[in-house]
Amino acid sequence: MSQNSRIEWTDATWNPIRGCTQISPGCARCYAKTFAERFRGVPGHPYEQGFDLRLVPTKLSEPLHWKQSRQIFVNSMSDLFHTDVPSDYIVKVAKTMTLANWHTYQVLTKRSERLCEMLDNELKFAADAQHIWWGVSVENRRHGIPRCEQLRQANAQMKFLSVEPLIEDLGEFSLDEIDWVIVGGESGAGARPIAKEWVRGIRRLCRKHKVPFFFKQWGGIRKKETGRLLDGRTYDEMPTIKVSPKPTETLRQAMITTIETESTLVYQIA
């Protein structure tokens, strides 16, 4: 877990899964893949296998070791709902999130169909938890808007959109049942351009639906230079975070023991 994430809208990252595969145009210049592949073949490195999909059961208990409340981006280097991740492993990840409820979890996926199906079934126990936020990526109309529509219909307490990288004008779409919207441009070499009017259009929708609006970055080759000001100001709006009381030390240690005992089981990619 990274305790000091550079991602503007979170505090930390937690990766009980590593690696992924491309599924839509938003994946074309994936920062996670670029980072992971740098270390392919480096003995002993967490990304010795590059961006190949793999489970990391030893990471399942990690949030329970953190005593201080954090906003945690779940699987910043993967996708929890990848088709090859076993459902029982996803349930284990959600179990940790429900136990360590003094944190706030931000779960983001491009596999919205599987997310919604599991929220109706195996993940019902976690769907109504206010400290677990379920989100989908929205990069364009063809792939992103259907994900948004599926999420809006999902049975979950907290739902959000990560509109990043925004690669075209999304036009009008509904934000009913959506609790938060993040918007950002693509960054790095070969970054696809973003237009101010695209961002302003989403901001207008957020105002119309009274949804918190977070503008992450303009992006580009040198994102530090382009910054994150929109019409002269930053937008760091977020839903209200409700922090649950921390458990006693005895109970927290018992939770850790339970999860770590279960994590010794053998999990395999489907």
C-alpha positions as CSV (number, residue, x, y, z in Angstrom):
1,M,0.0,0.0,0.0
2,S,1.3,3.5,-0.8
3,Q,0.6,5.7,2.2
4,N,1.2,8.9,0.3
5,S,-0.5,8.6,-3.1
6,R,0.2,11.3,-5.7
7,I,-3.3,10.9,-7.0
8,E,-5.1,14.1,-6.1
9,W,-8.4,12.6,-5.0
10,T,-7.1,9.9,-2.7
11,D,-4.7,9.4,0.2
12,A,-3.4,5.9,-0.4
13,T,-3.5,2.9,-2.8
14,W,-4.1,-0.8,-2.1
15,N,-3.3,-3.4,-4.6
16,P,-4.3,-7.0,-3.7
17,I,-4.3,-7.6,-7.5
18,R,-1.6,-6.6,-9.9
19,G,-1.8,-6.3,-13.7
20,C,-4.6,-6.0,-16.2
21,T,-5.6,-6.2,-19.8
22,Q,-6.9,-3.6,-22.2
23,I,-10.6,-3.4,-22.7
24,S,-11.4,0.0,-24.3
25,P,-9.8,3.2,-25.7
26,G,-9.3,4.6,-22.2
27,C,-6.6,1.9,-21.7
28,A,-4.5,2.8,-24.7
29,R,-1.9,4.8,-22.6
30,C,-2.4,3.1,-19.3
31,Y,-0.1,4.7,-16.6
32,A,-0.1,1.5,-14.6
33,K,1.0,-0.7,-17.5
34,T,3.8,1.8,-18.4
35,F,5.0,1.7,-14.8
36,A,4.8,-2.0,-14.3
37,E,6.5,-3.0,-17.6
38,R,9.6,-1.0,-16.6
39,F,10.4,-3.7,-14.0
40,R,9.6,-6.8,-16.0
41,G,12.3,-9.4,-15.4
42,V,13.8,-7.5,-12.3
43,P,14.2,-10.3,-9.7
44,G,12.3,-9.8,-6.5
45,H,10.5,-6.6,-7.7
46,P,6.7,-6.5,-7.1
47,Y,6.3,-6.1,-10.9
48,E,8.9,-8.7,-11.9
49,Q,6.1,-10.2,-14.1
50,G,5.4,-6.8,-15.6
51,F,1.7,-6.1,-16.1
52,D,0.6,-9.7,-16.2
53,L,-2.6,-10.2,-14.1
54,R,-2.0,-11.9,-10.8
55,L,-3.5,-12.1,-7.3
56,V,-1.5,-11.0,-4.2
57,P,-3.3,-12.7,-1.2
58,T,-0.6,-11.4,1.2
59,K,-2.0,-7.9,0.6
60,L,-5.5,-8.8,1.7
61,S,-5.1,-7.7,5.3
62,E,-3.1,-4.5,4.5
63,P,-5.8,-1.8,5.3
64,L,-6.4,-3.5,8.7
65,H,-2.8,-2.6,9.7
66,W,-3.5,1.1,9.1
67,K,-4.7,2.7,12.3
68,Q,-5.2,6.2,10.9
69,S,-8.2,6.7,8.6
70,R,-7.4,7.0,4.9
71,Q,-9.2,7.4,1.6
72,I,-7.9,4.3,-0.3
73,F,-8.0,3.8,-4.0
74,V,-8.5,0.0,-4.4
75,N,-6.4,-1.6,-7.2
76,S,-4.8,1.5,-8.7
77,M,-2.6,-1.0,-10.6
78,S,-5.4,-3.4,-11.8
79,D,-9.1,-3.8,-12.0
80,L,-10.9,-5.7,-9.2
81,F,-13.6,-6.9,-11.6
82,H,-11.4,-8.2,-14.3
83,T,-13.1,-11.3,-15.8
84,D,-10.2,-13.6,-14.8
85,V,-10.2,-12.6,-11.1
86,P,-12.2,-15.3,-9.2
87,S,-15.4,-14.1,-7.6
88,D,-14.4,-15.5,-4.2
89,Y,-11.3,-13.5,-4.3
90,I,-13.3,-10.3,-5.0
91,V,-15.5,-11.2,-2.0
92,K,-12.3,-11.5,0.2
93,V,-11.2,-8.0,-0.8
94,A,-14.7,-6.7,0.0
95,K,-14.6,-8.5,3.3
96,T,-11.5,-6.6,4.3
97,M,-13.1,-3.3,3.3
98,T,-16.2,-4.0,5.5
99,L,-14.0,-4.9,8.4
100,A,-11.6,-2.0,8.2
101,N,-14.5,0.5,8.0
102,W,-12.6,3.4,9.5
103,H,-11.2,3.9,6.0
104,T,-13.0,5.1,2.9
105,Y,-12.5,2.9,-0.2
106,Q,-12.7,4.1,-3.8
107,V,-13.2,1.1,-6.1
108,L,-12.9,1.9,-9.8
109,T,-13.6,-0.5,-12.7
110,K,-14.1,-0.6,-16.5
111,R,-15.9,-3.9,-16.1
112,S,-19.3,-2.4,-15.0
113,E,-21.4,-5.4,-16.0
114,R,-19.6,-7.7,-13.6
115,L,-19.6,-5.0,-10.9
116,C,-23.3,-4.5,-11.0
117,E,-24.0,-8.3,-11.2
118,M,-21.9,-8.9,-8.1
119,L,-23.4,-6.0,-6.2
120,D,-26.8,-7.8,-6.6
121,N,-25.4,-11.1,-5.5
122,E,-22.1,-12.0,-3.8
123,L,-21.3,-8.4,-2.8
124,K,-24.7,-7.5,-1.4
125,F,-23.1,-7.4,2.1
126,A,-20.9,-4.5,1.0
127,A,-23.2,-2.7,-1.4
128,D,-24.9,-0.5,1.2
129,A,-21.7,0.4,3.1
130,Q,-21.3,4.2,3.0
131,H,-17.5,4.0,3.3
132,I,-17.2,1.9,0.1
133,W,-17.6,4.0,-3.1
134,W,-18.2,2.0,-6.3
135,G,-17.1,3.8,-9.5
136,V,-16.7,3.3,-13.2
137,S,-14.4,4.9,-15.8
138,V,-15.9,7.0,-18.5
139,E,-13.6,8.1,-21.4
140,N,-16.0,8.5,-24.3
141,R,-19.6,8.1,-25.4
142,R,-19.4,4.6,-26.9
143,H,-17.8,2.8,-24.0
144,G,-18.1,5.2,-21.0
145,I,-21.7,6.2,-21.1
146,P,-23.1,2.6,-21.0
147,R,-20.9,2.0,-17.9
148,C,-22.4,5.1,-16.3
149,E,-25.9,3.9,-17.1
150,Q,-25.2,0.5,-15.6
151,L,-23.8,2.0,-12.5
152,R,-26.8,4.3,-12.1
153,Q,-29.0,1.2,-11.9
154,A,-26.8,-0.6,-9.5
155,N,-27.8,-1.4,-5.9
156,A,-25.1,0.5,-4.1
157,Q,-25.1,3.3,-1.5
158,M,-22.2,5.3,-3.0
159,K,-21.5,5.6,-6.8
160,F,-19.0,7.7,-8.7
161,L,-17.5,8.4,-12.1
162,S,-13.9,8.8,-13.1
163,V,-14.1,10.7,-16.4
164,E,-10.4,10.2,-17.1
165,P,-8.9,10.3,-19.6
166,L,-11.6,12.4,-21.2
167,I,-11.0,11.9,-24.9
168,E,-14.1,13.4,-26.4
169,D,-17.2,15.5,-25.7
170,L,-19.7,13.4,-23.7
171,G,-22.7,15.6,-24.5
172,E,-25.8,15.3,-22.3
173,F,-26.1,12.3,-20.0
174,S,-27.8,11.6,-16.7
175,L,-26.1,11.9,-13.3
176,D,-29.1,10.7,-11.4
177,E,-28.0,8.4,-8.6
178,I,-24.4,9.4,-9.1
179,D,-22.7,10.8,-6.0
180,W,-19.4,12.1,-7.3
181,V,-17.6,13.0,-10.6
182,I,-13.9,13.2,-11.2
183,V,-12.7,14.6,-14.6
184,G,-9.1,14.6,-16.0
185,G,-7.1,14.8,-19.2
186,E,-4.6,12.2,-20.3
187,S,-1.0,12.7,-19.4
188,G,2.4,11.5,-20.6
189,A,3.9,11.0,-24.0
190,G,1.3,10.8,-26.8
191,A,-1.4,12.1,-24.5
192,R,-4.7,12.8,-26.4
193,P,-5.9,16.4,-26.1
194,I,-8.8,17.5,-23.9
195,A,-11.0,20.6,-24.7
196,K,-12.1,23.1,-22.1
197,E,-15.7,22.9,-23.3
198,W,-15.8,19.2,-22.7
199,V,-14.9,19.8,-19.0
200,R,-17.2,22.7,-18.6
201,G,-20.0,20.6,-20.0
202,I,-19.5,18.0,-17.3
203,R,-19.3,20.7,-14.7
204,R,-22.6,22.1,-15.9
205,L,-24.2,18.6,-15.5
206,C,-22.8,18.3,-12.0
207,R,-24.3,21.6,-11.0
208,K,-27.6,20.6,-12.6
209,H,-27.7,17.3,-10.6
210,K,-26.0,18.7,-7.5
211,V,-23.1,16.3,-7.8
212,P,-19.7,17.1,-6.3
213,F,-17.2,17.9,-9.1
214,F,-13.5,17.2,-8.9
215,F,-11.2,18.4,-11.7
216,K,-8.0,16.4,-11.5
217,Q,-5.8,17.7,-14.3
218,W,-5.5,19.0,-17.9
219,G,-2.8,16.5,-18.5
220,G,-0.6,16.6,-21.6
221,I,3.1,15.8,-21.9
222,R,4.0,18.0,-18.9
223,K,1.0,17.9,-16.6
224,K,2.6,19.9,-13.9
225,E,2.8,22.8,-16.4
226,T,-0.8,22.6,-17.5
227,G,-2.0,22.2,-13.9
228,R,-5.5,21.8,-12.8
229,L,-7.1,25.3,-12.8
230,L,-10.5,25.5,-14.5
231,D,-11.6,29.0,-15.2
232,G,-9.2,30.4,-12.7
233,R,-9.9,28.0,-9.8
234,T,-9.5,24.4,-8.6
235,Y,-12.3,22.1,-8.0
236,D,-11.8,19.6,-5.2
237,E,-15.4,18.8,-4.3
238,M,-16.1,15.4,-2.8
239,P,-19.0,13.6,-1.1
240,T,-19.2,13.8,2.7
241,I,-16.8,11.3,4.3
242,K,-18.3,9.6,7.3
243,V,-15.5,8.0,9.4
244,S,-16.5,5.1,11.6
245,P,-14.9,4.7,15.1
246,K,-11.8,2.6,15.1
247,P,-12.1,-0.8,16.9
248,T,-10.2,-1.7,20.0
249,E,-6.6,-2.9,19.5
250,T,-7.7,-6.4,20.5
251,L,-10.5,-6.5,17.9
252,R,-8.3,-5.1,15.2
253,Q,-5.6,-7.7,15.8
254,A,-8.3,-10.4,15.7
255,M,-9.5,-9.1,12.3
256,I,-5.9,-9.2,11.0
257,T,-5.5,-12.8,12.2
258,T,-8.7,-13.9,10.5
259,I,-7.9,-12.3,7.1
260,E,-4.2,-13.4,7.2
261,T,-5.2,-17.0,8.0
262,E,-7.6,-17.0,5.1
263,S,-5.0,-15.5,2.8
264,T,-2.9,-18.6,3.0
265,L,-5.4,-20.4,0.8
266,V,-4.3,-20.9,-2.8
267,Y,-6.0,-18.5,-5.2
268,Q,-5.5,-18.8,-9.0
269,I,-6.4,-16.7,-11.9
270,A,-9.4,-18.1,-13.7
